[in-house]
Amino acid sequence: MQIFLWLGFLMLLGVAIFVVQNSTAPPVVMRFLFWNYETSLIYTILVSIGSGMLIILLLWIPRAIKASSRVRDLNKEIEFLGREMKHQIETNKLKEP
């Protein structure tokens, strides 16, 4: 988990360096169907990176919820089996002469 935090930090640092070094970049025109929008190249790149991060987050959330639910179910099963095992041990001790 910690390696992902470091990788994210390094990526953020790289983007920050890129933004500072290219802050005087000329504007670009984005076209989509009938829509034209002129903006700085830096903002275009930042929005693209942010959109990518948001998409990855939205794809990750259902998997994380499913894994959390699975862990909770397995912990309940462990508790149940532990109680059952203790009961079996006590039953076997009572049966021994």
C-alpha positions in Angstrom: 0.0 0.0 0.0 2.8 2.4 0.9 4.5 1.9 -2.5 1.3 3.2 -4.2 1.4 6.3 -2.1 5.0 7.0 -3.1 4.2 6.3 -6.7 1.3 8.7 -6.5 3.4 11.3 -4.8 6.2 11.0 -7.5 3.5 11.3 -10.3 2.1 14.4 -8.6 5.6 15.9 -8.3 6.3 15.2 -12.0 3.1 16.9 -13.0 3.9 19.9 -10.8 7.4 20.2 -12.4 5.8 19.9 -15.9 3.3 22.6 -15.1 5.9 25.0 -13.8 8.3 24.5 -16.7 5.5 24.9 -19.3 3.5 27.7 -17.8 4.2 29.9 -20.8 3.0 27.3 -23.3 0.8 28.7 -26.1 -3.0 28.1 -25.9 -4.5 25.1 -27.7 -7.9 24.8 -29.3 -10.0 21.8 -28.3 -12.8 20.8 -30.7 -15.6 18.4 -30.1 -18.5 18.2 -32.5 -19.7 21.8 -32.7 -17.9 23.0 -29.6 -14.6 24.9 -29.7 -12.7 25.8 -26.6 -9.4 27.6 -26.3 -7.3 27.0 -23.2 -3.8 26.6 -22.0 -2.0 23.3 -22.7 -1.3 23.0 -19.0 -5.0 23.1 -18.1 -5.7 20.5 -20.8 -3.1 18.1 -19.4 -4.2 18.7 -15.8 -7.9 18.0 -16.6 -6.8 14.9 -18.5 -4.8 13.6 -15.6 -7.6 14.4 -13.1 -10.2 12.7 -15.3 -8.0 9.6 -15.6 -7.6 9.5 -11.8 -11.4 9.9 -11.3 -12.2 7.1 -13.7 -9.7 4.8 -11.9 -11.2 5.7 -8.6 -14.7 5.0 -9.8 -13.6 1.6 -11.2 -11.8 0.8 -7.9 -14.7 1.6 -5.5 -16.9 -1.4 -6.3 -14.0 -3.8 -6.0 -13.1 -2.3 -2.6 -16.6 -2.6 -1.3 -16.9 -6.2 -2.5 -13.5 -7.1 -0.8 -14.6 -5.4 2.4 -17.8 -7.4 2.5 -15.9 -10.6 1.8 -13.5 -9.9 4.7 -16.4 -9.2 7.0 -18.1 -12.5 6.0 -14.9 -14.5 6.5 -14.3 -13.0 9.9 -17.9 -14.0 10.9 -17.2 -17.5 9.6 -13.9 -17.7 11.6 -15.7 -16.7 14.8 -18.4 -19.3 14.2 -15.9 -22.1 13.5 -13.9 -21.1 16.5 -16.9 -21.4 18.8 -17.8 -24.7 17.2 -14.3 -26.0 17.7 -14.3 -25.1 21.4 -17.7 -26.8 21.8 -16.3 -30.0 20.1 -13.2 -29.9 22.4 -15.4 -29.6 25.5 -17.7 -32.3 24.3 -14.7 -34.7 23.7 -13.3 -33.9 27.2 -16.6 -34.9 28.8 -16.8 -38.2 26.9 -13.3 -39.3 28.0 -13.3 -41.7 31.0 
